[in-house]
Amino acid sequence: MNTLEEMIAEARAADAERLALDRASKSLKKRVDELSARIIALMSVSGLTSVDGAHIEEVQKPYISNFTELEGYIIEHGALDLLQKRLTESAVKLRWEDGIQIPGVGVSTEQKLRL
């Protein structure tokens, strides 16, 4: 059985490896995104939509163009499903620091090990 010190050393080593893999993954993602943008630009200029099994597809993604109108729609139709149900922790914490308690917001406590 490992001692606590050995387990902590193993956790630190595993975390360092995880961070290195995260950095490598982010670097590769950036490279893929840059190449994809260049390929799309070149295919578009050439009037191509498909080359060597790769093809350009248009995907429609929603964005908020007028928050006031969206907010009115959500309230009028009870359409809370249009929103993601998560809190912005920093905004909640700022209110807590100002002594403001927000109805419907609870607190959970987690234990975290700082390596």
C-alpha positions in Angstrom: 0.0 0.0 0.0 1.3 3.5 -0.9 2.0 6.0 1.7 0.2 9.4 1.6 3.5 11.0 0.3 3.8 8.4 -2.5 0.1 8.9 -3.4 0.6 12.7 -3.5 3.7 12.4 -5.7 1.7 10.1 -8.0 -1.2 12.5 -8.2 1.2 15.4 -9.0 2.9 13.4 -11.7 -0.5 12.3 -13.2 -1.7 16.0 -13.1 1.5 17.2 -14.8 1.0 14.6 -17.5 -2.7 15.6 -17.8 -1.7 19.2 -18.2 0.9 18.4 -20.9 -1.8 16.4 -22.8 -4.2 19.3 -22.5 -1.7 21.7 -23.9 -0.9 19.3 -26.8 -4.6 18.8 -27.4 -5.3 22.6 -27.5 -2.3 23.1 -29.9 -3.6 20.4 -32.2 -7.1 21.8 -32.1 -5.8 25.2 -33.0 -3.9 23.7 -35.9 -6.9 21.8 -37.2 -9.1 24.9 -36.9 -6.5 27.0 -38.8 -6.1 24.4 -41.5 -9.9 24.0 -41.8 -10.4 27.8 -42.2 -7.7 27.8 -45.0 -9.2 24.8 -46.7 -12.7 26.3 -46.6 -11.4 29.6 -48.0 -9.6 27.9 -50.9 -12.5 25.6 -51.7 -14.9 28.5 -51.7 -12.7 30.6 -54.0 -12.5 27.6 -56.3 -16.2 27.0 -56.2 -15.7 23.5 -54.7 -17.9 22.0 -52.0 -16.2 18.5 -51.8 -12.6 17.3 -52.3 -11.1 14.0 -51.4 -14.0 13.1 -49.1 -13.9 16.4 -47.2 -16.9 18.6 -47.8 -18.2 22.0 -46.7 -21.5 22.0 -44.9 -23.4 25.0 -43.6 -24.6 24.7 -40.1 -27.0 27.2 -38.6 -26.2 28.2 -35.1 -28.5 30.5 -33.0 -27.2 33.6 -31.3 -28.9 36.3 -29.3 -29.5 39.3 -31.6 -31.8 41.2 -29.2 -31.8 40.1 -25.6 -34.8 42.3 -24.6 -36.9 40.6 -27.2 -35.7 37.1 -26.3 -36.3 37.8 -22.6 -39.9 39.0 -23.4 -40.5 35.8 -25.4 -39.1 33.5 -22.7 -41.3 35.2 -20.0 -44.4 35.3 -22.2 -44.2 31.7 -23.2 -42.5 30.2 -20.2 -39.8 29.0 -22.5 -37.0 28.5 -20.0 -35.8 25.5 -22.0 -34.2 28.0 -24.3 -31.7 28.8 -21.6 -28.9 26.7 -20.2 -29.6 25.9 -16.5 -26.4 26.9 -14.9 -25.2 29.9 -12.9 -22.4 32.2 -13.6 -20.4 31.5 -10.4 -18.5 34.8 -10.4 -21.7 36.8 -10.6 -23.3 34.9 -7.8 -20.2 35.2 -5.6 -20.1 39.0 -6.2 -23.7 39.2 -5.0 -22.9 37.1 -2.0 -20.0 39.4 -1.2 -22.5 42.3 -1.2 -24.7 40.4 1.2 -27.4 39.6 -1.5 -29.0 36.2 -1.2 -30.5 35.0 -4.4 -33.8 33.0 -4.1 -33.5 29.5 -5.5 -29.7 29.4 -5.3 -28.2 26.9 -2.9 -24.6 26.2 -1.8 -22.8 23.0 -2.0 -19.4 22.4 -0.4 -16.8 20.3 -2.2 -13.4 19.2 -0.9 -10.5 19.8 -3.3 -6.9 18.7 -3.0 -4.5 21.4 -4.0 -1.3 19.7 -5.2 
